[in-house]
Amino acid sequence: MNLQITALVLCCSATLSTTGFAQVAPTNYAEGQVAYTHANIITMQTQEPIKDATLLVKNGKIEAIVPSNTSIEKDYATIDLNGGWVMPGFIDGHVHLNQSGSAYTRPDIIDATNIVKYAQEQDWLKHHLPTILGDYTQLGVTTVVDLGGPSAWLDDYAQLMEAPATPAIYAAAELINTAPVPALDNAGPVFAAISTAKEALQAVEAQLALPTKVVKFVWTGEAGLSPEALIELYQPAIKAAKAQQRIIAVHAEQLSYAKAAIIAGANILVHGVMTDIIDDEFITLAKQHSVVYMPTLTAHQHYKDVFLKQVVLPLDNTDTYFNYVSSSFDNLYAHPELSGQMFNIMTKYMPYVDTPSKTADLSKQEQEIVGQLSQLFSPTITHYQQQNLKLAANAGLKLAFGTDAGNAATLHASAVYEEIQAWLAAGMSPQQVAQAMTIGNAVAYNIDEETGTISSGKNASFVVFNTNPLTPELPSLRPNRVIKAGHQVFINAEEAQ
């Protein structure tokens, strides 16, 4: 069966590759002085924007914000933004750059290795990563945080960042976990499997010698360990990492495991809580320990869409990347005999998760399969995720923004705008979303001295929109111009004429 993947046009007019929007060769303003005049500036430090202002940039840093009628010295280049709206560059606080978003990218979940070998998928991704990273800056994302992958890729990220159009990349190395995931071993493991506190400490010590910003722990019951047992297992390693100024990111989906992770020293809960409603004890713990709550509202649903054969891909990416991912799902569905037994079981029984009344005709064994799938993919999980984000916000917890991009059907860059839409659907205001994806993420990763606000001394990484982005239309808006560390890396082609 050949299933055509539905294309969702998130950008209201058309795709980046076919409209008047185009990536331009970066203009190097990073070593000079530039005055961006007639701008409305959302600093993310004040409630109200600064209207009709001039943003002064010097040597890739923000120098000052002054009224537009201020006399500008002759040695400044002047760019008239004509009333455009400036805000800090977006930060995606949760991506996986060693995953492509295709059907081939997680053979531990979807075994499509008889269609395309995992090593081949990894080679394709590494070759096209510069273009994919360019998609990020084109959409206004000037910083990404890679939350786990093979440490062998860290040098690649450093080299990629030498290109002006590449977002700043902060990264973790292997995810520290209680179970191995050999299906993902290619350029080395993605998960560092440990079974003792000593092994966890050794894994962290090895990562401390690497150019990492984050150490990530998987805090689940996969190995049959209780939340308390994981505290004993991980806490010495967490203390060692924090002593070397590493951020501790924790994957914990269940409430009891999330509480234990907070007690052990987590800085960020990078999926939020997915299987329960957070309670007063959780909120108290999160406040006491200054923990950041970072849900990923769309990636989980995308996996469900894959198994329902209802994948919807945004058209905000370059053609090469979009076509690769789209064709991967066409191939997956066209060749069920090559797709692995588990995938075929999932696709057969996933429709029953949303229609439990139809399970009466199934055998007892089949009903048990549906029951197991319901625990993973029940619509209740989406409800919990949305409710928990709202509860966390209302309680005054620190919020941050991440997409989990790279997982199957969660495309790099364009996933940001899908996640924005999901936050709004959960009851967040555009201001709250913008706060989370700028200064919220900057504080979460301790990079707020460099980015996250429009203020003196920060990197000149900002996005220009034609209209005020802090409206419900934010998910459908696209940048008119993107500046990253002083380099003009993207401009609407019409503006360039």
C-alpha positions as CSV (number, residue, x, y, z in Angstrom):
1,M,0.0,0.0,0.0
2,N,1.3,3.4,-0.9
3,L,0.1,6.2,1.4
4,Q,0.6,9.7,0.2
5,I,1.8,11.9,3.1
6,T,-0.5,14.8,3.7
7,A,1.3,18.2,3.4
8,L,0.3,20.8,6.0
9,V,1.0,24.3,4.9
10,L,1.9,25.9,8.2
11,C,3.1,29.0,6.4
12,C,-0.2,30.4,5.2
13,S,0.9,31.4,1.7
14,A,3.3,28.6,0.6
15,T,6.6,27.0,1.3
16,L,9.9,28.7,1.9
17,S,11.3,27.2,-1.2
18,T,8.6,28.5,-3.6
19,T,7.7,32.0,-2.3
20,G,9.4,35.3,-2.2
21,F,11.3,34.1,0.9
22,A,14.8,32.9,0.3
23,Q,18.0,32.4,2.2
24,V,20.7,34.9,1.2
25,A,24.4,34.8,1.5
26,P,25.1,36.0,5.1
27,T,26.0,39.7,5.2
28,N,28.8,40.2,7.7
29,Y,27.9,43.0,10.0
30,A,29.5,41.1,12.9
31,E,32.7,43.2,12.8
32,G,31.1,46.6,12.2
33,Q,28.5,49.0,13.4
34,V,24.9,48.8,12.3
35,A,21.8,50.9,13.2
36,Y,18.5,49.2,12.6
37,T,16.1,52.1,12.5
38,H,12.3,52.5,12.8
39,A,11.9,49.2,14.7
40,N,9.3,48.1,17.3
41,I,11.4,46.1,19.8
42,I,10.1,43.3,22.0
43,T,13.0,43.1,24.5
44,M,11.5,40.2,26.6
45,Q,12.4,42.3,29.6
46,T,9.5,44.8,29.6
47,Q,5.7,44.2,29.3
48,E,5.4,46.8,26.5
49,P,7.4,46.9,23.3
50,I,9.7,49.9,22.6
51,K,8.0,51.7,19.7
52,D,9.8,53.4,16.8
53,A,13.3,52.8,18.1
54,T,16.8,52.3,16.7
55,L,18.7,49.1,17.6
56,L,22.5,49.7,17.6
57,V,24.7,46.7,17.0
58,K,28.5,46.8,17.2
59,N,30.9,43.9,16.6
60,G,28.1,41.3,16.7
61,K,26.7,42.6,20.0
62,I,23.7,44.7,20.9
63,E,25.1,48.1,21.9
64,A,21.9,50.1,22.8
65,I,18.3,50.9,22.0
66,V,17.7,54.6,21.3
67,P,14.7,56.6,19.9
68,S,14.6,56.6,16.1
69,N,15.1,60.3,16.0
70,T,18.5,59.9,17.6
71,S,21.3,61.2,15.4
72,I,23.4,58.2,14.2
73,E,27.2,58.5,13.7
74,K,28.4,58.2,10.1
75,D,30.4,55.1,10.7
76,Y,27.2,53.1,11.3
77,A,25.6,51.3,8.4
78,T,21.9,52.0,8.5
79,I,19.1,49.5,7.8
80,D,15.6,50.8,7.9
81,L,13.2,48.2,9.2
82,N,10.2,50.3,8.2
83,G,8.2,49.6,11.4
84,G,9.1,45.9,11.6
85,W,8.9,44.1,14.9
86,V,12.1,42.9,16.5
87,M,12.4,40.1,19.1
88,P,15.2,37.9,20.4
89,G,16.1,34.9,18.2
90,F,14.2,31.8,19.1
91,I,15.8,29.0,21.0
92,D,14.7,25.4,20.5
93,G,15.7,23.8,23.8
94,H,15.2,20.2,22.8
95,V,16.4,18.8,19.5
96,H,18.3,15.7,18.3
97,L,20.5,16.6,15.5
98,N,21.5,13.0,14.9
99,Q,17.9,12.2,14.1
100,S,16.3,13.3,10.8
101,G,12.6,13.0,11.5
102,S,12.3,10.3,8.9
103,A,10.8,6.8,9.1
104,Y,14.4,5.5,9.3
105,T,15.7,7.6,12.2
106,R,14.7,5.5,15.2
107,P,15.1,1.8,14.3
108,D,14.6,0.9,18.0
109,I,11.0,2.1,17.6
110,I,10.3,1.7,13.9
111,D,12.5,-0.9,12.3
112,A,12.8,0.1,8.7
113,T,16.3,-1.1,8.3
114,N,15.3,-3.6,5.6
115,I,14.3,-0.5,3.6
116,V,17.2,1.8,4.4
117,K,20.0,0.8,6.7
118,Y,20.5,2.9,9.7
119,A,24.1,3.7,8.7
120,Q,22.8,5.0,5.4
121,E,20.3,7.2,7.2
122,Q,23.0,8.6,9.4
123,D,25.3,9.3,6.4
124,W,22.4,11.1,4.6
125,L,21.7,13.2,7.7
126,K,25.3,14.2,8.4
127,H,25.7,15.3,4.7
128,H,22.5,17.4,4.8
129,L,22.9,18.8,8.3
130,P,24.2,22.2,7.1
131,T,21.0,22.7,5.1
132,I,18.8,21.5,7.9
133,L,20.5,23.9,10.3
134,G,19.9,26.6,7.8
135,D,16.2,25.9,8.0
136,Y,16.4,26.8,11.6
137,T,17.8,30.2,11.1
138,Q,15.5,30.8,8.2
139,L,12.6,30.3,10.6
140,G,14.1,32.6,13.3
141,V,15.8,29.9,15.5
142,T,19.2,31.2,16.3
143,T,20.1,28.7,19.0
144,V,19.4,25.0,19.5
145,V,20.1,22.6,22.3
146,D,20.9,19.0,21.2
147,L,19.7,16.8,24.1
148,G,21.5,13.6,23.4
149,G,23.3,11.8,20.7
150,P,26.7,10.1,19.9
151,S,29.6,12.1,21.3
152,A,31.4,11.6,18.0
153,W,29.1,14.2,16.5
154,L,30.1,16.9,18.9
155,D,33.1,17.9,16.7
156,D,30.8,18.1,13.7
157,Y,28.6,20.6,15.5
158,A,31.6,22.7,16.4
159,Q,32.7,22.8,12.7
160,L,29.1,23.5,11.5
161,M,29.0,26.5,13.8
162,E,31.8,28.2,11.9
163,A,29.2,29.0,9.2
164,P,27.4,32.2,10.1
165,A,24.0,30.8,9.1
166,T,24.2,27.9,11.6
167,P,22.4,28.4,14.9
168,A,24.5,28.3,18.0
169,I,24.5,24.7,19.2
170,Y,24.7,23.6,22.8
171,A,24.8,19.9,23.3
172,A,24.7,16.8,25.5
173,A,26.5,13.6,24.6
174,E,25.1,10.1,25.2
175,L,21.9,9.9,27.2
176,I,22.6,8.1,30.5
177,N,20.1,5.2,30.8
178,T,19.5,2.0,32.6
179,A,19.0,0.0,29.4
180,P,21.1,-0.2,26.2
181,V,19.6,0.7,22.8
182,P,21.9,-1.2,20.4
183,A,19.7,-0.4,17.4
184,L,21.0,3.2,17.5
185,D,24.7,2.3,17.7
186,N,26.4,3.6,14.6
187,A,29.0,6.3,15.3
188,G,29.0,5.1,18.9
189,P,26.1,4.6,21.3
190,V,23.3,7.2,21.6
191,F,22.5,5.8,25.1
192,A,25.1,5.1,27.7
193,A,23.8,2.1,29.6
194,I,24.7,1.8,33.2
195,S,23.6,-0.5,36.1
196,T,25.5,0.9,39.1
197,A,26.1,4.3,40.6
198,K,29.8,3.9,39.9
199,E,29.1,3.3,36.2
200,A,26.8,6.3,36.1
201,L,29.6,8.4,37.6
202,Q,32.1,7.1,35.1
203,A,29.8,7.9,32.3
204,V,29.5,11.5,33.5
205,E,33.2,11.9,34.0
206,A,33.8,10.8,30.5
207,Q,31.4,13.4,29.2
208,L,32.9,16.2,31.4
209,A,36.0,15.9,29.1
210,L,33.8,16.7,26.1
211,P,32.5,20.1,24.9
212,T,29.1,19.6,26.4
213,K,26.7,22.0,28.1
214,V,24.2,19.4,29.3
215,V,24.1,15.9,30.8
216,K,20.9,14.0,30.2
217,F,19.5,11.2,32.3
218,V,16.6,8.9,31.4
219,W,14.5,8.5,34.5
220,T,12.0,5.8,33.7
221,G,11.1,2.3,35.0
222,E,12.4,0.4,31.9
223,A,14.8,-1.6,33.9
224,G,12.3,-2.3,36.7
225,L,13.8,0.3,39.0
226,S,11.7,2.5,41.3
227,P,12.0,6.2,41.4
228,E,13.9,6.0,44.7
229,A,16.3,3.4,43.3
230,L,17.1,5.8,40.5
231,I,18.0,8.5,43.0
232,E,20.6,6.2,44.5
233,L,21.8,5.2,41.0
234,Y,22.1,8.7,39.5
235,Q,22.6,11.2,42.3
236,P,26.4,10.9,42.7
237,A,26.8,11.4,38.9
238,I,24.4,14.3,39.0
239,K,26.4,16.0,41.8
240,A,29.6,15.5,39.8
241,A,28.1,17.0,36.7
242,K,26.7,20.0,38.5
243,A,30.0,20.6,40.2
244,Q,31.4,21.2,36.7
245,Q,28.6,23.6,35.8
246,R,26.7,21.1,33.6
247,I,22.9,21.5,33.2
248,I,21.0,18.3,34.3
249,A,18.3,17.5,31.8
250,V,16.0,14.6,32.8
251,H,13.6,12.6,30.7
252,A,10.8,11.5,33.2
253,E,7.3,11.0,31.9
254,Q,5.6,9.7,35.1
255,L,4.9,12.0,38.1
256,S,6.6,9.8,40.7
257,Y,9.7,9.6,38.6
258,A,9.7,13.3,37.9
259,K,9.5,14.1,41.6
260,A,12.4,11.8,42.3
261,A,14.5,13.4,39.6
262,I,13.9,16.8,41.1
263,I,15.0,15.6,44.5
264,A,18.1,14.1,42.9
265,G,19.1,17.4,41.3
266,A,17.4,17.8,37.9
267,N,17.6,21.3,36.4
268,I,15.1,20.7,33.6
269,L,12.3,18.2,33.0
270,V,12.6,18.0,29.3
271,H,9.2,16.4,28.5
272,G,7.2,17.6,31.5
273,V,4.9,15.0,33.1
274,M,2.9,13.0,30.5
275,T,1.0,10.2,32.4
276,D,-0.4,12.0,35.4
277,I,-1.7,15.4,36.5
278,I,0.9,17.3,38.5
279,D,0.0,17.8,42.1
280,D,0.8,20.3,44.9
281,E,3.8,18.3,46.0
282,F,5.3,18.4,42.5
283,I,4.8,22.1,42.3
284,T,6.4,22.7,45.7
285,L,9.4,20.6,44.8
286,A,9.8,22.3,41.5
287,K,9.8,25.7,43.1
288,Q,12.1,24.7,46.0
289,H,14.7,23.3,43.5
290,S,14.1,26.0,40.9
291,V,13.4,23.3,38.3
292,V,12.4,24.3,34.7
293,Y,9.3,22.7,33.2
294,M,9.8,22.0,29.4
295,P,7.0,20.0,27.8
296,T,7.2,18.6,24.3
297,L,3.5,18.6,23.2
298,T,3.7,17.5,19.6
299,A,6.4,14.8,19.2
300,H,4.5,12.1,21.1
301,Q,1.4,12.7,18.9
302,H,3.6,12.5,15.8
303,Y,4.5,8.9,16.7
304,K,0.9,8.1,17.1
305,D,0.2,9.6,13.7
306,V,2.9,7.4,12.2
307,F,1.3,4.3,13.6
308,L,-2.2,5.5,12.4
309,K,-0.7,6.2,9.0
310,Q,-1.8,9.8,9.3
311,V,1.5,11.6,9.1
312,V,1.1,15.3,8.4
313,L,4.3,17.1,7.4
314,P,4.8,20.9,7.4
315,L,6.1,22.5,4.2
316,D,8.4,24.9,5.9
317,N,11.6,23.0,5.2
318,T,13.8,23.0,2.1
319,D,12.7,20.6,-0.6
320,T,15.5,18.1,-0.2
321,Y,14.8,17.6,3.4
322,F,11.0,17.6,3.1
323,N,11.1,15.1,0.2
324,Y,13.5,12.8,2.0
325,V,11.3,12.6,5.0
326,S,8.1,12.4,3.0
327,S,9.4,9.6,0.8
328,S,10.6,7.6,3.8
329,F,7.0,7.3,5.1
330,D,5.7,6.4,1.7
331,N,8.3,3.7,1.5
332,L,7.5,2.5,5.0
333,Y,3.8,2.1,4.3
334,A,4.3,0.7,0.8
335,H,6.5,-2.2,2.2
336,P,4.9,-3.6,5.4
337,E,6.7,-6.9,4.8
338,L,10.0,-5.0,5.3
339,S,8.9,-2.9,8.2
340,G,9.4,-5.2,11.1
341,Q,6.8,-7.2,13.2
342,M,6.4,-4.6,15.9
343,F,5.6,-1.8,13.5
344,N,2.9,-3.9,11.8
345,I,1.4,-4.8,15.2
346,M,1.3,-1.1,16.1
347,T,-0.3,0.0,12.8
348,K,-2.9,-2.8,13.0
349,Y,-4.1,-2.1,16.6
350,M,-3.4,1.6,17.0
351,P,-6.9,2.6,15.5
352,Y,-8.5,0.8,18.4
353,V,-6.9,3.1,21.0
354,D,-9.3,5.9,20.0
355,T,-12.3,3.6,19.5
356,P,-12.3,1.1,22.4
357,S,-15.9,0.1,21.8
358,K,-14.7,-1.8,18.7
359,T,-12.4,-4.1,20.7
360,A,-15.2,-6.4,21.6
361,D,-14.6,-8.5,18.5
362,L,-10.9,-8.9,19.2
363,S,-9.4,-11.9,20.9
364,K,-8.2,-11.6,24.5
365,Q,-4.6,-11.4,23.4
366,E,-5.5,-8.6,20.9
367,Q,-7.4,-6.7,23.6
368,E,-4.3,-6.9,25.8
369,I,-2.2,-5.4,22.9
370,V,-4.7,-2.6,22.6
371,G,-4.6,-2.1,26.3
372,Q,-0.8,-1.7,26.3
373,L,-1.0,0.7,23.4
374,S,-3.6,2.7,25.2
375,Q,-1.2,3.2,28.1
376,L,1.3,4.7,25.6
377,F,-1.0,6.6,23.2
378,S,-4.3,7.3,24.9
379,P,-5.8,10.7,24.1
380,T,-5.6,11.3,27.9
381,I,-1.8,11.8,27.5
382,T,-2.4,14.8,25.3
383,H,-4.9,16.1,27.9
384,Y,-2.4,15.6,30.7
385,Q,0.4,17.4,28.8
386,Q,-1.8,20.4,28.1
387,Q,-3.3,20.5,31.6
388,N,0.2,20.2,33.2
389,L,1.6,23.0,31.2
390,K,-1.3,25.3,32.2
391,L,-1.0,24.2,35.9
392,A,2.8,24.8,35.8
393,A,2.3,28.2,34.3
394,N,-0.4,29.2,36.8
395,A,1.8,28.0,39.7
396,G,4.6,30.3,38.5
397,L,7.0,27.5,37.6
398,K,9.9,28.4,35.2
399,L,8.9,27.4,31.7
400,A,11.0,26.6,28.7
401,F,10.3,25.5,25.1
402,G,11.4,22.4,23.2
403,T,10.2,20.3,20.3
404,D,12.1,17.0,20.5
405,A,12.8,17.6,16.8
406,G,14.4,14.8,14.9
407,N,12.1,12.1,16.1
408,A,9.9,10.4,13.5
409,A,7.6,13.0,11.8
410,T,8.9,15.8,14.0
411,L,10.9,17.8,11.5
412,H,13.7,20.0,12.4
413,A,13.0,23.8,12.4
414,S,9.3,23.6,11.3
415,A,8.4,21.7,14.4
416,V,8.9,25.0,16.3
417,Y,5.8,26.5,14.8
418,E,3.8,23.3,15.4
419,E,4.9,23.4,19.0
420,I,3.9,27.1,19.3
421,Q,0.4,26.2,18.0
422,A,0.2,23.4,20.6
423,W,1.2,25.8,23.4
424,L,-1.5,28.2,22.4
425,A,-4.0,25.3,22.2
426,A,-3.1,24.4,25.8
427,G,-4.1,27.9,26.9
428,M,-0.8,29.7,26.9
429,S,-0.7,33.3,25.6
430,P,1.6,34.3,22.8
431,Q,3.6,36.3,25.4
432,Q,4.1,33.2,27.5
433,V,5.2,31.2,24.5
434,A,7.6,33.8,23.4
435,Q,9.0,34.1,26.9
436,A,9.6,30.4,27.1
437,M,11.4,30.2,23.8
438,T,13.6,33.1,24.4
439,I,14.6,34.2,27.9
440,G,13.0,31.0,29.4
441,N,15.3,28.8,27.5
442,A,18.3,31.1,28.0
443,V,17.8,30.9,31.8
444,A,17.2,27.2,31.7
445,Y,20.6,26.6,30.0
446,N,22.5,29.3,31.8
447,I,23.1,31.2,28.6
448,D,21.1,34.3,29.5
449,E,24.3,36.4,29.6
450,E,24.6,35.8,25.9
451,T,21.1,35.6,24.5
452,G,17.4,35.5,25.3
453,T,16.7,39.3,25.4
454,I,17.3,42.4,23.3
455,S,19.6,44.2,25.7
456,S,23.1,45.8,25.8
457,G,25.9,43.3,25.7
458,K,23.9,40.4,24.4
459,N,24.6,38.7,21.1
460,A,23.0,40.5,18.2
461,S,20.7,37.5,17.4
462,F,17.2,38.6,16.6
463,V,14.3,38.1,14.4
464,V,12.3,40.8,12.5
465,F,8.6,40.3,11.6
466,N,6.4,42.6,9.5
467,T,3.7,42.6,12.2
468,N,3.5,42.1,16.0
469,P,4.3,38.4,16.6
470,L,2.8,38.4,20.1
471,T,-0.7,37.6,18.7
472,P,-2.6,34.4,18.2
473,E,-1.3,34.6,14.6
474,L,2.2,33.8,15.8
475,P,2.2,30.2,14.4
476,S,1.4,31.4,10.9
477,L,4.0,34.2,10.9
478,R,7.4,33.9,9.3
479,P,10.4,36.1,9.7
480,N,11.1,39.0,7.4
481,R,14.8,39.1,8.4
482,V,17.0,37.1,10.8
483,I,20.2,38.3,12.3
484,K,22.5,35.8,14.1
485,A,25.5,37.1,16.1
486,G,25.5,40.2,13.9
487,H,25.3,38.3,10.6
488,Q,22.3,38.9,8.5
489,V,21.6,35.3,7.6
490,F,18.1,35.5,6.2
491,I,16.1,38.1,4.5
492,N,12.8,38.2,2.6
493,A,13.9,38.2,-1.1
494,E,11.6,41.2,-1.8
495,E,13.4,43.1,0.9
496,A,16.7,42.3,-0.7
497,Q,15.7,43.9,-4.0
